Amino acid sequence: MRRPIALLAGLLLAGACALPASAADGKGTEDFTIKDPRITESSGLAASRQHPGIYWTHNDQDEGAYLYAVDSATGETVARITMTGVGTPRDVEAISIGPDNEIWVGDIGDNDGVRWPYVWIYRLPEPRTLKDRTIRATQYVVKYTDGSRDAESLVVHPKTGRVYIIDKQEDGGHLYEGPAELSSSGTNVFKPTVPVDMWATDAAFSPDGRTLAVRGYFGGVAYDWNGGKLKRLERISVPLGQGESASYSTDGTKLMLGSEGVGSAVVAEDAPGDAGSSDSSSSSGGSASSDDGGDGGRTGDLKVGGIAVLVGVVVVFGLRRLLRRG
């Protein structure tokens, strides 16, 4: 899928916005660049618990049902998974790791006016050994109670395993809750529960499941999960551009923010709120964590000056209006 307006805005801002390198310590908690030329539109990101420092990603449109395991220490792909047992993917936009080290993939995009009557979610076990292989996945059919939705954010709660989707709306969307257990033989109906104040391009749960981070092109918001009754905590600073992905590091101390494009960067930011963790399990789905306090308030810690942000907003929404008129 192509998003020319947001992409053009990112290109215009690229010359004005310099991204400083991260100085974070710890495996899988530093900035890195995805080097695989096959990964041209990285639209989702998920930190592996079994393989420290490995991040799973995917293209939003690919020639097959592929997932890529990227080593954050080198930026190189160490495994490509081909999913079988699923139909031809349409617009894969999100990836998440659930309990028991299961990978969940959201084929949930619908922003070209197609208005799919249903979308798909795929589930598969994360391999214990990283190498190119084929893995059979389970496919779930998903519908929404209020009609077709465009969405780019799928999250799985690390404790309960419940699946959630956030739709993508310029004026803010909603958190959609799936059934307690998804059915592979019938239709799974997702219902809206609470508003999400963000034009959401991805989201991620902290390892302890207490915080939900939602990102967009120009910013992000961290919420106290509060049993699904979201409470806004603070804003999140994000790199400007075609920002499409978000994941917590396995230890919960960093929020990893990725973008589309060949050779795209993943930038490590301090985790919002109290989502950080001093220890975690690398082999179980229920990654344990303890609060480390985070930095509490990063509202003013932007990567670029206020002028660059204003220019980006004007460019994006000005172009939208021109294209609508045309």
Number of C-alpha atoms within 10 A of each C-alpha: 16 11 10 12 16 21 18 17 22 21 14 15 19 13 8 11 17 12 13 9 11 14 10 15 8 12 14 25 27 22 21 24 19 26 18 16 12 15 22 20 23 29 29 33 31 25 27 25 27 19 19 20 21 26 24 25 29 26 25 26 20 19 8 14 20 18 21 24 26 26 22 22 15 13 21 18 24 15 18 19 21 16 20 17 12 16 12 12 20 19 22 29 30 34 34 30 30 25 18 18 23 18 22 25 25 26 25 27 25 23 17 10 9 10 14 16 11 17 26 22 25 23 21 18 16 20 16 10 10 15 13 15 12 13 15 15 19 17 21 19 18 20 19 19 11 10 10 17 25 20 27 30 30 27 26 22 23 24 17 12 18 17 22 19 25 29 28 24 17 11 10 14 21 19 21 20 19 19 13 10 10 18 14 13 9 10 16 21 17 19 18 18 13 15 15 22 16 23 23 28 27 33 29 29 26 29 32 22 22 19 25 26 28 27 26 25 25 18 19 22 21 24 23 20 19 12 9 15 13 18 15 16 19 18 21 25 22 25 24 26 23 26 29 26 31 33 31 29 31 32 28 30 29 25 28 28 24 30 26 23 18 16 19 22 22 25 23 26 22 23 27 29 23 21 30 28 24 12 15 18 16 17 15 14 20 22 25 20 21 16 15 15 14 18 12 13 13 16 11 11 12 15 16 17 12 11 8 16 17 10 13 23 15 13 18 17 14 12 17 14 10 9 10 7 7 6
